[in-house]
Amino acid sequence: MKALKMGFEPRAVAVLGASRDPAKFGHWTVDILLRAGFPGKVYPVNPGTEEILGLKCWPDVREIPGPVDLACICQPAPKVRPLLEACVEKKVPLVVIFSSGFAETGPEGKKAEAELVRTIRGSSTRIVGPNSLGIINTANRLIASFGREIVQRDHPPGEVAFLSQSGAFGQALYCWAQDMNLGLSKFISTGNEADLGCPEYLEYLARDAGTRVIMMYLEGLQHGRRFIEVARRAVAQKPVLVLKVGRSRAGRRAAASHTGALAGEDEVYAAAFRQAGVIRVGDPEDMFDAARALVRQPPLAGNRIAIVTSSGGIGVQTADACEDMGLEVPVLGEGTFGEVGGELPHFAAVANPIDLTSQVHLNPHWFAGVVRALVRCPEVDGVIVGVSAFRQVEIARQIAAGAEGSAKPVLVSWTIGSAARDAVAELEAQGIPVYPTPDRAARAMGRLWEYTRFRRRQRERLAADQGQERGDAS
């Protein structure tokens, strides 16, 4: 969609309702754009002042020379419509409305929101929001938001996009994702979705070359059928992870009062997500864990998982968790470890799970040999490594060496916690996701398998449809 592309890659951003008062959103928005290092032009708009944060302040967006590709409106609800009208006259492609006080407040707010939609009808201007926290493009340092927690982050570019129907919770999840070393490409706070909604955002992100995985926090959908159609096409290109809340009656009621979302019956959503191939996650942790595996590791071709650990107990727990996720932990052939058997002690259990015992802490190279053998083994589709050692950077290096160049996913669970921080950082730097528990590593591997299964079914349906067409033609 042209408006979204121009809005995420703007030459110039106007902030309507910019303020000299550091306590106001209009000040924060200008300040955040400047601090983030956005390379384009920033135009504060306020008829009551001449300068804000060293920038010339314009009395009206229509007086700004040259194009404005993105506008942010930071004024109370009663003042929004005339500002939006000015943006339409200026032919601003995308307008983000931060202001609350619309559909989420009841009937009068819904009427005011409908007026906004009528204002842009027939024009080239599109709306994000109202009641939106803003949008972010880490590739060009565009932080068009008043979220003060967000500006304190480094915003390293990544390949995971995040769309949220909650502003404040979306901000929290944005920060949490960064704490989990998950680089983001785009962030969209959808707000009330008076104009643009989840289908349009999803379609844009599916086509975005800088995004490989899409995460979504949803409270409800206004255009469910359209969303499912778009989601099915999107999933054919990249994984879509959805955290859908509002399962309970109380949760649905809260969603309606939050952004005016229609949460609907949860069973309907669950069935629709399955039909579209969307991966529904249970909580933010599940969403981030899955995204890290999907964006950093190769696809999982099958569901046969090999487990290698430094502790028999970790191996048992990992095996249980794998089976819970529909993964198989097969018995491996005797020849699997032929190339490394001579390097392993006689007491190492080379079944599956493979228990290298705590002696591997003194012989880290065992990990490299076993992982290398497993990723080459035709009986294995993916590997989970479980480690209980601490402050063992060399173990991390050996695991990474064994996984180097692998066409199969390798995930690690390291159960010591913060004491293993350096070792975990070593693996993460090599693109190998590390999880603090065996359950989370197995669940992330299960999400890889979930995506593979849908893509496989999708290809089978396509082949069947093409075969039917050929039969009809003959």
HELIX and SHEET records of a PDB file:
HELIX    1   1 LYS A    2  PHE A    8  1                                   7    
HELIX    2   2 PHE A   25  ALA A   36  1                                  12    
HELIX    3   3 VAL A   61  GLU A   63  5                                   3    
HELIX    4   4 ALA A   77  LYS A   79  5                                   3    
HELIX    5   5 VAL A   80  LYS A   90  1                                  11    
HELIX    6   6 ALA A  103  THR A  105  5                                   3    
HELIX    7   7 PRO A  107  ILE A  120  1                                  14    
HELIX    8   8 THR A  138  ASN A  140  5                                   3    
HELIX    9   9 ARG A  148  VAL A  151  1                                   4    
HELIX   10  10 ALA A  168  ASP A  179  1                                  12    
HELIX   11  11 CYS A  198  ARG A  207  1                                  10    
HELIX   12  12 GLY A  224  VAL A  235  1                                  12    
HELIX   13  13 ARG A  249  THR A  259  1                                  11    
HELIX   14  14 ASP A  266  ALA A  276  1                                  11    
HELIX   15  15 PRO A  284  ARG A  296  1                                  13    
HELIX   16  16 GLY A  312  ASP A  324  1                                  13    
HELIX   17  17 GLU A  334  PHE A  337  5                                   4    
HELIX   18  18 GLY A  341  GLU A  343  5                                   3    
HELIX   19  19 SER A  358  HIS A  361  5                                   4    
HELIX   20  20 HIS A  365  ARG A  376  1                                  12    
HELIX   21  21 VAL A  393  ALA A  403  1                                  11    
HELIX   22  22 GLY A  417  ALA A  420  5                                   4    
HELIX   23  23 ARG A  421  ALA A  429  1                                   9    
HELIX   24  24 PRO A  438  ALA A  473  1                                  36    
SHEET    1   A 5 LYS A  41  VAL A  45  0                                        
SHEET    2   A 5 ALA A  12  LEU A  16  1                                        
SHEET    3   A 5 LEU A  70  ILE A  73  1                                        
SHEET    4   A 5 LEU A  94  ILE A  97  1                                        
SHEET    5   A 5 ARG A 126  VAL A 128  1                                        
SHEET    1   B 2 GLU A  51  ILE A  52  0                                        
SHEET    2   B 2 LEU A  55  LYS A  56 -1                                        
SHEET    1   C 7 LEU A 142  SER A 145  0                                        
SHEET    2   C 7 GLY A 134  ASN A 137 -1                                        
SHEET    3   C 7 LEU A 184  SER A 189 -1                                        
SHEET    4   C 7 PRO A 157  SER A 164  1                                        
SHEET    5   C 7 VAL A 213  LEU A 218  1                                        
SHEET    6   C 7 VAL A 240  LYS A 244  1                                        
SHEET    7   C 7 ILE A 279  ARG A 280  1                                        
SHEET    1   D 5 ILE A 354  ASP A 355  0                                        
SHEET    2   D 5 ILE A 305  THR A 309  1                                        
SHEET    3   D 5 GLY A 382  VAL A 387  1                                        
SHEET    4   D 5 VAL A 410  TRP A 414  1                                        
SHEET    5   D 5 VAL A 434  TYR A 435  1                                        
END                                                                             
